[in-house]
Protein backbone atom coordinates (compact mmCIF):
# COMPACT_ATOMS: atom_id res chain seq x y z
CA UNK A 1 0.00 0.00 0.00
CA UNK A 2 1.27 3.46 -0.89
CA UNK A 3 -0.01 6.96 -1.50
CA UNK A 4 -0.31 7.43 -5.26
CA UNK A 5 -2.20 10.73 -5.34
CA UNK A 6 -1.41 13.43 -2.79
CA UNK A 7 -3.44 16.65 -2.59
CA UNK A 8 -1.83 19.68 -0.98
CA UNK A 9 -3.27 23.06 -0.10
CA UNK A 10 -1.28 25.83 -1.81
CA UNK A 11 -1.04 29.39 -0.53
CA UNK A 12 1.60 32.11 -0.35
CA UNK A 13 1.94 32.00 3.44
CA UNK A 14 5.05 30.67 5.19
CA UNK A 15 2.94 27.89 6.73
CA UNK A 16 1.75 26.73 3.31
CA UNK A 17 5.31 26.69 1.94
CA UNK A 18 6.34 24.15 4.58
CA UNK A 19 3.19 22.23 3.79
CA UNK A 20 4.10 21.99 0.10
CA UNK A 21 7.65 20.93 0.97
CA UNK A 22 6.28 18.11 3.16
CA UNK A 23 3.88 16.98 0.43
CA UNK A 24 6.66 17.05 -2.17
CA UNK A 25 8.92 14.92 0.03
CA UNK A 26 6.11 12.39 0.44
CA UNK A 27 5.35 12.36 -3.27
CA UNK A 28 9.00 11.71 -4.00
CA UNK A 29 9.23 8.88 -1.45
CA UNK A 30 6.04 7.19 -2.69
CA UNK A 31 6.46 8.03 -6.39
CA UNK A 32 3.06 9.70 -6.15
CA UNK A 33 1.28 12.24 -8.31
CA UNK A 34 1.18 15.57 -6.46
CA UNK A 35 -1.77 17.93 -6.89
CA UNK A 36 -1.28 21.50 -5.73
CA UNK A 37 -4.60 23.25 -5.24
CA UNK A 38 -4.94 27.00 -4.67
CA UNK A 39 -8.30 28.57 -3.90
CA UNK A 40 -9.17 32.19 -4.59
CA UNK A 41 -10.91 32.34 -1.23
CA UNK A 42 -14.46 33.23 -2.24
CA UNK A 43 -17.37 30.79 -2.16
CA UNK A 44 -18.05 29.31 -5.57
CA UNK A 45 -21.65 30.50 -5.29
CA UNK A 46 -20.50 34.13 -5.33
CA UNK A 47 -19.14 33.71 -8.84
CA UNK A 48 -22.61 33.04 -10.22
CA UNK A 49 -23.29 36.74 -10.03
CA UNK A 50 -20.22 38.93 -10.40
CA UNK A 51 -22.35 41.84 -9.30
CA UNK A 52 -21.66 40.69 -5.74
CA UNK A 53 -17.97 41.45 -6.20
CA UNK A 54 -15.94 43.86 -8.25
CA UNK A 55 -14.05 42.37 -11.18
CA UNK A 56 -10.86 44.03 -9.98
CA UNK A 57 -11.02 42.30 -6.60
CA UNK A 58 -11.77 38.93 -8.22
CA UNK A 59 -8.78 39.35 -10.51
CA UNK A 60 -6.52 40.25 -7.57
CA UNK A 61 -7.52 37.08 -5.73
CA UNK A 62 -7.01 35.01 -8.86
CA UNK A 63 -3.56 36.52 -9.39
CA UNK A 64 -2.61 35.69 -5.79
CA UNK A 65 -3.71 32.07 -6.24
CA UNK A 66 -1.78 31.77 -9.50
CA UNK A 67 1.31 33.19 -7.81
CA UNK A 68 1.00 30.52 -5.12
CA UNK A 69 0.71 27.81 -7.78
CA UNK A 70 3.85 29.08 -9.51
CA UNK A 71 5.67 28.84 -6.17
CA UNK A 72 4.31 25.28 -5.78
CA UNK A 73 5.69 24.39 -9.21
CA UNK A 74 9.06 25.85 -8.30
CA UNK A 75 9.25 23.65 -5.19
CA UNK A 76 8.25 20.58 -7.21
CA UNK A 77 11.03 21.21 -9.71
CA UNK A 78 13.59 21.85 -6.98
CA UNK A 79 12.73 18.56 -5.27
CA UNK A 80 12.64 16.56 -8.49
CA UNK A 81 8.90 15.86 -8.63
CA UNK A 82 8.06 14.80 -12.18
CA UNK A 83 4.34 14.02 -11.79
CA UNK A 84 2.41 17.03 -10.56
CA UNK A 85 -0.38 19.38 -11.54
CA UNK A 86 -1.63 22.83 -10.58
CA UNK A 87 -5.28 23.54 -9.86
CA UNK A 88 -6.86 26.96 -9.52
CA UNK A 89 -10.22 26.67 -7.75
CA UNK A 90 -12.72 29.49 -7.45
CA UNK A 91 -13.93 28.69 -3.94
CA UNK A 92 -13.07 29.28 -0.32
CA UNK A 93 -10.26 27.08 0.99
CA UNK A 94 -12.02 24.54 3.23
CA UNK A 95 -14.87 23.65 0.87
CA UNK A 96 -12.75 23.89 -2.27
CA UNK A 97 -10.19 21.47 -0.87
CA UNK A 98 -12.73 19.04 0.60
CA UNK A 99 -14.53 18.63 -2.74
CA UNK A 100 -11.29 17.29 -4.25
CA UNK A 101 -10.49 14.76 -1.51
CA UNK A 102 -12.39 11.72 -2.90
CA UNK A 103 -9.78 11.50 -5.64
CA UNK A 104 -6.65 11.57 -3.47
CA UNK A 105 -5.07 9.13 -1.01
CA UNK A 106 -3.80 11.81 1.36
CA UNK A 107 -4.53 15.49 1.94
CA UNK A 108 -1.80 17.80 3.24
CA UNK A 109 -2.69 21.11 4.91
CA UNK A 110 -1.00 23.64 7.14
CA UNK A 111 -1.68 24.05 10.83
CA UNK A 112 -3.88 26.87 12.08
CA UNK A 113 -2.58 27.77 15.51
CA UNK A 114 -5.20 30.37 16.36
CA UNK A 115 -8.88 29.85 15.63
CA UNK A 116 -12.29 30.63 17.07
CA UNK A 117 -13.12 27.79 19.46
CA UNK A 118 -16.47 26.86 17.93
CA UNK A 119 -15.52 27.44 14.28
CA UNK A 120 -13.56 24.84 12.31
CA UNK A 121 -10.22 25.86 10.89
CA UNK A 122 -8.98 24.43 7.59
CA UNK A 123 -7.41 21.23 8.91
CA UNK A 124 -10.30 20.47 11.23
CA UNK A 125 -12.94 21.13 8.57
CA UNK A 126 -11.28 18.93 5.94
CA UNK A 127 -10.69 16.14 8.49
CA UNK A 128 -14.35 16.19 9.54
CA UNK A 129 -15.84 16.32 6.03
CA UNK A 130 -13.47 14.22 3.92
CA UNK A 131 -13.23 10.44 3.84
CA UNK A 132 -9.45 10.72 3.51
CA UNK A 133 -6.66 11.16 6.03
CA UNK A 134 -5.29 14.63 6.61
CA UNK A 135 -1.63 15.37 7.26
CA UNK A 136 -1.31 18.61 9.23
CA UNK A 137 2.09 20.28 8.89
CA UNK A 138 2.97 22.73 11.70
CA UNK A 139 4.91 25.92 11.16
CA UNK A 140 8.60 25.34 11.79
CA UNK A 141 8.19 21.58 12.18
CA UNK A 142 9.91 18.85 10.16
CA UNK A 143 8.77 18.57 6.55
CA UNK A 144 10.03 15.04 5.86
CA UNK A 145 7.95 12.53 7.80
CA UNK A 146 9.43 9.47 6.09
CA UNK A 147 11.90 7.27 7.94
CA UNK A 148 11.86 8.86 11.40
CA UNK A 149 10.12 7.64 14.53
CA UNK A 150 6.35 7.96 14.95
CA UNK A 151 3.79 7.91 17.75
CA UNK A 152 0.38 6.31 17.31
CA UNK A 153 -2.32 7.38 19.78
CA UNK A 154 -4.47 4.33 20.41
CA UNK A 155 -7.78 3.81 22.20
CA UNK A 156 -9.46 1.21 19.99
CA UNK A 157 -12.13 3.55 18.60
CA UNK A 158 -13.16 3.42 14.92
CA UNK A 159 -11.43 6.79 14.43
CA UNK A 160 -8.15 5.42 15.79
CA UNK A 161 -8.47 2.31 13.61
CA UNK A 162 -9.02 4.41 10.48
CA UNK A 163 -6.09 6.67 11.30
CA UNK A 164 -3.75 3.71 11.86
CA UNK A 165 -4.89 2.06 8.63
CA UNK A 166 -4.50 5.25 6.60
CA UNK A 167 -1.06 5.81 8.13
CA UNK A 168 0.32 2.35 7.29
CA UNK A 169 2.41 3.59 4.31
CA UNK A 170 4.18 5.97 6.70
CA UNK A 171 4.33 3.64 9.70
CA UNK A 172 5.94 0.89 7.61
CA UNK A 173 8.72 3.30 6.65
CA UNK A 174 9.22 4.62 10.19
CA UNK A 175 12.36 3.68 12.12
CA UNK A 176 10.13 2.88 15.11
CA UNK A 177 6.48 3.34 16.10
CA UNK A 178 5.42 3.94 19.68
CA UNK A 179 1.84 2.86 20.35
CA UNK A 180 0.60 5.15 23.12
CA UNK A 181 -2.35 4.45 25.41
CA UNK A 182 -3.52 6.95 28.00
CA UNK A 183 -5.80 5.53 30.69
CA UNK A 184 -6.43 6.37 34.35
CA UNK A 185 -4.82 3.99 36.84
CA UNK A 186 -8.20 2.50 37.77
CA UNK A 187 -9.42 2.00 34.15
CA UNK A 188 -10.43 -1.52 33.15
CA UNK A 189 -10.24 -2.79 29.57
CA UNK A 190 -12.91 -5.43 29.16
CA UNK A 191 -11.55 -6.73 25.86
CA UNK A 192 -8.00 -7.63 26.76
CA UNK A 193 -5.73 -8.09 29.73
CA UNK A 194 -2.92 -6.13 28.07
CA UNK A 195 -4.39 -3.11 26.24
CA UNK A 196 -2.57 -2.27 23.04
CA UNK A 197 -1.20 -5.79 22.52
CA UNK A 198 -3.52 -6.58 19.61
CA UNK A 199 -2.79 -3.42 17.63
CA UNK A 200 0.93 -3.87 18.26
CA UNK A 201 0.75 -7.40 16.87
CA UNK A 202 -1.28 -6.20 13.87
CA UNK A 203 1.35 -3.56 13.11
CA UNK A 204 4.19 -6.03 13.58
CA UNK A 205 2.64 -8.33 10.98
CA UNK A 206 2.90 -5.42 8.56
CA UNK A 207 6.61 -5.18 9.30
CA UNK A 208 6.31 -2.18 11.62
CA UNK A 209 8.80 -1.94 14.50
CA UNK A 210 6.64 -1.31 17.56
CA UNK A 211 7.03 -0.21 21.19
CA UNK A 212 4.07 0.00 23.56
CA UNK A 213 3.69 2.76 26.14
CA UNK A 214 0.80 2.51 28.57
CA UNK A 215 0.43 5.75 30.51
CA UNK A 216 -1.72 5.35 33.63
CA UNK A 217 -0.57 8.57 35.27
CA UNK A 218 -3.93 10.22 34.76
CA UNK A 219 -2.54 13.21 32.86
CA UNK A 220 -4.55 14.52 29.93
CA UNK A 221 -4.03 12.54 26.73
CA UNK A 222 -3.17 15.66 24.72
CA UNK A 223 -0.39 16.66 27.12
CA UNK A 224 0.85 13.08 27.36
CA UNK A 225 0.82 12.56 23.60
CA UNK A 226 2.74 15.73 22.79
CA UNK A 227 5.23 15.11 25.60
CA UNK A 228 5.80 11.54 24.40
CA UNK A 229 6.34 12.70 20.81
CA UNK A 230 8.95 15.19 22.03
CA UNK A 231 10.64 12.55 24.20
CA UNK A 232 10.85 10.11 21.28
CA UNK A 233 11.98 12.77 18.81
CA UNK A 234 9.03 11.75 16.63
CA UNK A 235 8.60 13.14 13.14
CA UNK A 236 4.97 12.06 13.02
CA UNK A 237 1.93 11.68 15.29
CA UNK A 238 -1.01 9.53 14.18
CA UNK A 239 -4.41 9.78 15.86
CA UNK A 240 -8.13 9.52 15.29
CA UNK A 241 -10.10 12.76 15.40
CA UNK A 242 -13.23 13.39 17.46
CA UNK A 243 -14.14 10.07 19.03
CA UNK A 244 -16.84 12.12 20.80
CA UNK A 245 -19.18 14.58 19.13
CA UNK A 246 -17.33 17.73 18.07
CA UNK A 247 -19.84 19.93 19.92
CA UNK A 248 -19.15 18.07 23.16
CA UNK A 249 -15.38 18.39 22.77
CA UNK A 250 -15.66 22.06 21.83
CA UNK A 251 -17.68 22.86 24.94
CA UNK A 252 -15.92 20.60 27.44
CA UNK A 253 -12.45 20.52 25.93
CA UNK A 254 -11.05 17.59 23.99
CA UNK A 255 -7.86 16.01 22.78
CA UNK A 256 -8.45 16.56 19.06
CA UNK A 257 -8.57 20.35 18.95
CA UNK A 258 -5.73 20.78 21.44
CA UNK A 259 -3.38 18.49 19.54
CA UNK A 260 -4.33 20.08 16.20
CA UNK A 261 -3.43 23.51 17.52
CA UNK A 262 -0.40 22.61 19.66
CA UNK A 263 1.49 19.90 17.82
CA UNK A 264 5.02 20.80 16.77
CA UNK A 265 5.43 17.79 14.47
CA UNK A 266 3.30 16.65 11.51
CA UNK A 267 0.04 15.04 12.53
CA UNK A 268 -1.85 12.47 10.47
CA UNK A 269 -5.45 12.53 11.60
CA UNK A 270 -8.65 10.83 10.41
CA UNK A 271 -12.25 10.93 11.54
Secondary structure, 3 states (H helix, E strand, C coil): CCCCEEEEECCCCHHHHHHHHHHHHHHHHHCCEEEEEEECCCCHHHHHCHHHCCHHHHHHHHHHHHHHHHHHHHHHHHCCCCCEEEEEECCCHHHHHHCCHHHCCEEEEECCCCCCCCCCCHHHHHHHHCCCEEEEECCCCCCCCCCCEEEEECCCCHHHHHHHHHHHHHHCCCCEEEEEEECCCCCCCCCCCCCCHHHHHHHHHCCCCEEEEEECCCCCHHHHHHHHHHHHCCCEEEEECCCCCHHHHHHHCCHHHHHHHHCCCEEEEEC
